[in-house]
Amino acid sequence: MISNQEIATTFEEMADLLELSGENAFRIRAYRNGAKAIADLGDSVAQWILDGKDLTQVDGIGSTLADKSKTLVETGALPQLEKLRAAVPPTLRNIMGIPGVGAKKAMKLFRELSIKDLPSLRAACEAGLVAQLKGFGEKTQASILQNMEIAEKAAQRLLMDAAESLVMIIREHMKSCSAVKRLEFAGSYRRGKETVGDLDLLVTSETPEAVMDHFSKLTQIQEIIQRGETKMSIRVADSFQVDLRVVEDASWGAALQYFTGSKEHNVRVRGMAKAIGLKINEYGVFKSEDESCRVAGANEEEIYALVGMPWVPPELREDRLEFSSGAKELFTHLIQMEDIRGDLHMHTTATDGESSIEEMAQAARARGLQYIAITDHSKRVSMARGLDETRLREQWKEIDTFNQKSNGQFWVLKGIEVDILENGSLDISDDCLAEADWVTASVHYGQRQSREQITDRILNAIQNPNVHAISHPTGRLISRREAYDVDMAAVMQAAKESNKILELNANPYRLDLNDIHTMTAVQLGIEIVINTDAHSIANLDLMKYGVRQARRAGVRPSMVFNTLTLDEVKKRLGVA
């Protein structure tokens, strides 16, 4: 049964290809809105259609998209999309993603220079051909070359949420194969890296051929690269590679450990094994003097036990923290989703969010949280209808009313995401900020200022007594925008001295702090807060990516502000 994510992805591709074709903006917007509505829908679209429900009841889905959803559910394909793919190379979507290019310029490059992918665009720029096109010029050509690395990385790797969506699709497909006994994804996906270059799928089965036959029926396959007796490699959308390996039960743990990596981690483990006369490979653990004698390999635990280690959580297998003297205790106390009790960065319909205060609160409570903070944008973010002090205080009155009705069962903190302005001042007056329960400060504008200017702006915010935290401290958008030039060592030192909190933003495009910065922060004793920066109810589910990033940094619950109970948070913030 086709998933909501597959339908949403199809509509997103339709929107991109229609935009490249010069289709009217309303039609393009309809597909984008429909993709978002379906991705955010809690129920299965396929089940709705099978049950005869009217999909147009969902906001953002009109009769045309409802019909196309039905076609996708019933056939697994969309004829209109196939026609568009034939007319417009799908690889132009990567070119369109380069900052400053867009759909019109991508199509001009295709029609006039036959440029249809990133390698051909780079070659044309380096040959000076792009600068000769009307509407481009030397500056645009130089800008394209400068920004191309971002687009190339984006084309090669999937963000964490996109990788997760693909994993879910493949899991669902393989679940119906009776020949599969055990199934797990390894590699950088299992280690929780922020981007994934390919997927490694491990399966145990007594009939590998049946597993591979079933795998070959995955609807997302664009090409079968190779197929052997126990290994099969495919390409799915946008040339992303998935490798399937079928292994014996006796080798399951060894294969899982080997293909999970990282390479550096495995080299250390193999070295430890070699020192005690053992050899580890993907098939098992063997005696060095007699490689026919397998002594372990059925599970990961016994492999690590042989080299004197406890089982290592996959997120920590980077040859950074897992071999330290306190590793065993760290493994036991590593943060988990269950430790998170609140979410202190989110937006509502008052600015650029999609849901009301009450709707966000109810959704957060349904996810087991005890409290949230509503942190809509301040007025500087005019494109999001940022709040001035009058509107902000009106919102806080609304929050007070909600809290009175909730009888202490759930709490909404009165917050604000206040902009750190280009001159270093804050976008809301200190008198107003002093009335807030929770203030998180962010840089959204002036990101091209010098290192000294941006650092000073953030340091000014940290020193403000009304500010509790700094949100997404480096401003990066993974595969879209590099971090601004900021002295993070100075920021961390100031945060430590002022007892301020740094945010680990859980949005897969941000994951900011990154894992290294997060690890440095907690080693310095700086408290972090893991927030979703949710702009919709569905965004509340992004928390898992922030937790995964924190695990990679060796974070324990005691280091994270929003693992505190509601009573503890109220006490810390002085909320009555």
Stockholm file with secondary structure:
# STOCKHOLM 1.0

chainA/1-576         MISNQEIATTFEEMADLLELSGENAFRIRAYRNGAKAIADLGDSVAQWILDGKDLTQVDGIGSTLADKSKTLVETGALPQLEKLRAAVPPTLRNIMGIPGVGAKKAMKLFRELSIKDLPSLRAACEAGLVAQLKGFGEKTQASILQNMEIAEKAAQRLLMDAAESLVMIIREHMKSCSAVKRLEFAGSYRRGKETVGDLDLLVTSETPEAVMDHFSKLTQIQEIIQRGETKMSIRVADSFQVDLRVVEDASWGAALQYFTGSKEHNVRVRGMAKAIGLKINEYGVFKSEDESCRVAGANEEEIYALVGMPWVPPELREDRLEFSSGAKELFTHLIQMEDIRGDLHMHTTATDGESSIEEMAQAARARGLQYIAITDHSKRVSMARGLDETRLREQWKEIDTFNQKSNGQFWVLKGIEVDILENGSLDISDDCLAEADWVTASVHYGQRQSREQITDRILNAIQNPNVHAISHPTGRLISRREAYDVDMAAVMQAAKESNKILELNANPYRLDLNDIHTMTAVQLGIEIVINTDAHSIANLDLMKYGVRQARRAGVRPSMVFNTLTLDEVKKRLGVA
#=GR chainA/1-576 SS CCCHHHHHHHHHHHHHHHHHTTCCHHHHHHHHHHHHHHHHCSSCHHHHHHTTCCGGGSTTCCHHHHHHHHHHHHHSCCHHHHHHHHHSCTTHHHHHTSTTTHHHHHHHHHHHHCCCSHHHHHHHHHTTTGGGSTTTHHHHHHHHHHHHHHHHHHHHCEEHHHHHHHHHHHHHHHHTCTTCCEEEECHHHHTTCSEESEEEEEEECSCHHHHHHHHTTCTTCSEEEEECSSEEEEEEGGGEEEEEEEECGGGHHHHHHHHHCCHHHHHHHHHHHHHTTEEEETTEEEETTEEEEEEECSSHHHHHHHTTCCCCCGGGTTTSSTTSTTHHHHHHHCCCGGGCCEECCBCCTTTTCSSCHHHHHHHHHHTTCSEEEECCBBTTCGGGTCBCHHHHHHHHHHHHHHHHHHTTSSEEEEEEEEEBCTTSCBSSCHHHHTTCSEEEEECCSCTTSCHHHHHHHHHHHHHSTTCCEESSTTCCBTTTBCCCCCCHHHHHHHHHHHTCEEEEECCTTTCBSCHHHHHHHHHTTCCEEEECCBSSTGGGGGHHHHHHHHHHTTCCGGGBGGGSCHHHHHHHHTCC
#=GC SS_cons         CCCHHHHHHHHHHHHHHHHHTTCCHHHHHHHHHHHHHHHHCSSCHHHHHHTTCCGGGSTTCCHHHHHHHHHHHHHSCCHHHHHHHHHSCTTHHHHHTSTTTHHHHHHHHHHHHCCCSHHHHHHHHHTTTGGGSTTTHHHHHHHHHHHHHHHHHHHHCEEHHHHHHHHHHHHHHHHTCTTCCEEEECHHHHTTCSEESEEEEEEECSCHHHHHHHHTTCTTCSEEEEECSSEEEEEEGGGEEEEEEEECGGGHHHHHHHHHCCHHHHHHHHHHHHHTTEEEETTEEEETTEEEEEEECSSHHHHHHHTTCCCCCGGGTTTSSTTSTTHHHHHHHCCCGGGCCEECCBCCTTTTCSSCHHHHHHHHHHTTCSEEEECCBBTTCGGGTCBCHHHHHHHHHHHHHHHHHHTTSSEEEEEEEEEBCTTSCBSSCHHHHTTCSEEEEECCSCTTSCHHHHHHHHHHHHHSTTCCEESSTTCCBTTTBCCCCCCHHHHHHHHHHHTCEEEEECCTTTCBSCHHHHHHHHHTTCCEEEECCBSSTGGGGGHHHHHHHHHHTTCCGGGBGGGSCHHHHHHHHTCC
//
